[in-house]
């Protein structure tokens, strides 16, 4: 183990996880993070799983522009959606990191 691993392990050994779990700020943080993560996951899976369903129906088989059908437009939109959701997640992850640090600070101030 490296020195950093030892320091992290030593710091984690004295944490009272039950006390953190009872903290209101921690529960609000977890609820907010889970709502965000489940929301983008449901959005992604819904649009992703609709492609194979709609691709074999007449809905997406109609021509959009020239010989390009709507299934190609929808497929391209899935790539764009993925990039947008990943970008949104990266931006929100830094906010979640700050919120987690604030919860740990509150825990330490409370006399952990």
C-alpha positions in Angstrom: 0.0 0.0 0.0 1.2 3.5 -0.8 1.3 6.3 1.8 -1.8 7.9 0.3 -3.7 4.6 0.6 -2.7 4.4 4.2 -3.8 7.9 5.0 -7.2 7.3 3.3 -7.7 4.1 5.1 -6.8 5.6 8.4 -9.2 8.5 7.9 -12.0 6.2 6.8 -11.6 3.8 9.8 -12.9 6.4 12.2 -16.0 7.5 10.3 -19.4 6.8 11.9 -21.5 6.0 8.8 -24.7 5.6 10.8 -24.3 9.1 12.1 -23.8 10.4 8.5 -26.8 8.4 7.3 -29.0 10.2 9.9 -27.8 13.7 8.8 -30.6 15.6 7.0 -28.1 17.3 4.7 -26.7 13.9 3.6 -30.2 12.6 2.9 -31.1 15.7 0.9 -27.8 15.3 -1.0 -28.5 11.6 -1.8 -32.1 12.3 -2.8 -31.0 15.1 -5.2 -28.2 13.0 -6.7 -30.4 10.0 -7.2 -33.2 12.0 -8.7 -30.8 13.5 -11.2 -29.1 10.1 -12.0 -32.3 8.2 -12.4 -33.8 11.0 -14.5 -31.0 11.0 -17.1 -30.9 7.2 -17.0 -34.6 6.9 -17.7 -34.4 9.5 -20.4 -31.5 7.8 -22.1 -32.9 4.3 -22.0 -36.4 5.4 -23.2 -35.1 7.1 -26.3 -32.4 4.4 -26.9 -34.9 1.5 -26.6 -37.4 3.3 -28.8 -35.1 3.1 -31.8 -35.3 -0.6 -32.5 -39.0 -0.6 -31.8 -39.8 2.4 -34.1 -37.2 1.4 -36.7 -39.3 -1.5 -38.0 -42.5 0.5 -38.1 -43.7 2.9 -40.8 -43.2 5.8 -38.4 -39.4 6.2 -39.0 -39.3 4.6 -42.5 -40.7 7.7 -44.2 -38.2 10.0 -46.0 -37.1 13.1 -44.1 -34.7 14.7 -46.6 -34.0 13.1 -50.0 -33.3 9.4 -49.5 -32.6 9.8 -45.8 -35.3 8.3 -43.6 -36.3 9.4 -40.2 -34.6 6.4 -38.6 -31.2 8.0 -39.6 -32.3 11.3 -38.2 -33.4 9.6 -34.9 -30.1 7.7 -34.7 -28.1 10.9 -35.1 -30.2 12.5 -32.5 -29.3 9.7 -30.1 -25.6 10.5 -30.5 -26.3 14.2 -29.8 -28.5 13.3 -26.8 -25.7 11.1 -25.4 -23.1 13.9 -25.7 -25.5 16.4 -24.1 -26.3 14.0 -21.2 -22.6 13.3 -20.6 -21.8 17.0 -20.6 -24.6 17.6 -18.2 -23.4 14.8 -15.9 -19.9 16.2 -15.9 -21.2 19.6 -14.9 -23.4 18.2 -12.2 -20.7 15.9 -10.9 -18.6 18.9 -9.7 -21.7 20.2 -7.9 -22.3 16.8 -6.3 -18.6 16.7 -5.2 -19.0 20.1 -3.5 -22.2 19.0 -1.8 -20.5 15.8 -0.5 -17.6 17.8 0.8 -20.1 20.1 2.6 -21.8 17.1 4.2 -18.4 15.8 5.4 -17.5 19.2 6.8 -20.8 19.3 8.7 -20.0 15.8 10.0 -16.6 16.9 11.2 -17.9 20.1 12.8 -20.5 18.1 14.7 -17.7 16.4 16.5 -17.1 13.2 14.5 
